[in-house]
Amino acid sequence: MISTVSNMFNYGVAPKPFLKWAGGKTQLIKQISKFLPLGLNNGSIKKYVEPFIGGGALFFWIASNYPVKELFISDINVDLVLAYKTIQCDIDDLMKLLLDIENKYLSLNNHQRAEYFYQVRNDFNQQRNQMNLIDYNSDWVERTAQMIFLNKTCFNGLFRVNSKGEFNVPVGKYKKPSICNQQTLKTVNKILQRTEIIQGDFSKCEIFIDENTLVYFDPPYRPISNTSNFTAYSHQIFDDSEQLRLHNYFQKLDKKGALLMLSNSDPKNYNIEDDFFEQLYNGYRIERVKASRSINSNSAKRNPINELLIMNY
Ligand SMILES: C[S@@+](CC[C@H](N)C(=O)[O-])C[C@H]1O[C@@H](n2cnc3c(N)ncnc32)[C@H](O)[C@@H]1O
């Protein structure tokens, strides 16, 4: 267990995710940080890798609290990675556009806001097939602004897509959403100056990993049952065969000498006899932390549930 130097890189404000993301770890950081390896403090860990970056709550925490020299993040979601790269490369144009959007949106009445939201959502989905989403270009600033706007103003503030990869969350009812959080964006931009950002499958991070690396895996949660809904961050499904593939990869990196930590929901929240992760990660350290997320739709009966932390150290 280790203590941290709060915001040691003096970013002005503590860095935090610029998007709200399903499965985001902001609420769990305090608990997770108790299980981070000592090498983060004494400098023996030189690289930090997060291959399922999502909103990046733990990434921003580690990047601003520990002296890690090299940072690497990736995700399979094309639009998410595009947004990270835009903030890395073109923060001024992005903030200017977001401020214009914020001023316009806040001046509208509820009916006009809904109209504006669906117009942006439509543009965002149509442009998906018309623009180059792989090589950095100036169109990315508008797309990232649209994505941040949709995330900040949609119902529940999440990013969810349908089977065609189209963003499909309805408009939300926030009175005064902060669409352009300049301090957060500037801080994120600073951290991303020393970060390599890759789009693609988690297995792409291997070339970056050696025995001085800490890797944190936060894959999509294992669905409660084969028929239950999964959280659609992208139109690819992360089923049990994917959990097995990730486990094989975990073992491979373990042999390389990297320090590894992996999160998932605890199947025992739903079925005490479900040993899926105990069996899969037999021999590794498994701890449970409490999440405020609930499994009961009746809010009166909501209790905290467990999440798993699996480590090879
Ligand atoms: C639980 S979320 C990560 C949440 C993140 N830790 C946070 O704090 O916001 C899982 C992420 O994995 C990504 N993902 C799903 N399948 C993937 C794959 N095969 N390779 C890489 N990323 C993947 C999703 O797009 C999503 O962003």
The ligand as an SDF file (V2000), in Angstrom:
LIG
                    3D

 27 29  0  0  0  0  0  0  0  0999 V2000
  -15.2650   -0.2530  -18.3970 C   0  0  0  0  0  0  0  0  0  0  0  0
  -14.8390    0.7770  -19.7500 S   0  0  0  0  0  0  0  0  0  0  0  0
  -13.4070    1.5440  -19.1440 C   0  0  0  0  0  0  0  0  0  0  0  0
  -13.7740    2.6050  -18.1530 C   0  0  0  0  0  0  0  0  0  0  0  0
  -12.5870    3.4740  -17.7170 C   0  0  0  0  0  0  0  0  0  0  0  0
  -11.6990    2.7380  -16.8500 N   0  0  0  0  0  0  0  0  0  0  0  0
  -13.0490    4.7520  -17.0400 C   0  0  0  0  0  0  0  0  0  0  0  0
  -12.6000    5.0830  -15.9160 O   0  0  0  0  0  0  0  0  0  0  0  0
  -13.8840    5.4670  -17.6260 O   0  0  0  0  0  0  0  0  0  0  0  0
  -14.3050   -0.3620  -20.9580 C   0  0  0  0  0  0  0  0  0  0  0  0
  -13.7130    0.2420  -22.2480 C   0  0  0  0  0  0  0  0  0  0  0  0
  -13.1940   -0.8590  -23.0320 O   0  0  0  0  0  0  0  0  0  0  0  0
  -13.3440   -0.5460  -24.4140 C   0  0  0  0  0  0  0  0  0  0  0  0
  -13.2120   -1.8160  -25.1700 N   0  0  0  0  0  0  0  0  0  0  0  0
  -14.1390   -2.7720  -25.4020 C   0  0  0  0  0  0  0  0  0  0  0  0
  -13.6070   -3.8220  -26.0710 N   0  0  0  0  0  0  0  0  0  0  0  0
  -12.2830   -3.5400  -26.2470 C   0  0  0  0  0  0  0  0  0  0  0  0
  -11.1780   -4.2280  -26.8400 C   0  0  0  0  0  0  0  0  0  0  0  0
  -11.3190   -5.4380  -27.3950 N   0  0  0  0  0  0  0  0  0  0  0  0
   -9.9630   -3.6420  -26.8350 N   0  0  0  0  0  0  0  0  0  0  0  0
   -9.8030   -2.3960  -26.2790 C   0  0  0  0  0  0  0  0  0  0  0  0
  -10.8130   -1.6820  -25.7180 N   0  0  0  0  0  0  0  0  0  0  0  0
  -12.0360   -2.2470  -25.6940 C   0  0  0  0  0  0  0  0  0  0  0  0
  -14.6850    0.1510  -24.4950 C   0  0  0  0  0  0  0  0  0  0  0  0
  -14.7570    0.9610  -25.6460 O   0  0  0  0  0  0  0  0  0  0  0  0
  -14.6890    0.9680  -23.1710 C   0  0  0  0  0  0  0  0  0  0  0  0
  -14.2290    2.2810  -23.3810 O   0  0  0  0  0  0  0  0  0  0  0  0
  1  2  1  0
  2  3  1  0
  2 10  1  0
  3  4  1  0
  4  5  1  0
  5  6  1  0
  5  7  1  0
  7  8  2  0
  7  9  1  0
 10 11  1  0
 11 12  1  0
 11 26  1  0
 12 13  1  0
 13 14  1  0
 13 24  1  0
 14 15  1  0
 14 23  1  0
 15 16  2  0
 16 17  1  0
 17 18  1  0
 17 23  2  0
 18 19  1  0
 18 20  2  0
 20 21  1  0
 21 22  2  0
 22 23  1  0
 24 25  1  0
 24 26  1  0
 26 27  1  0
M  CHG  2   2   1   9  -1
M  END
$$$$
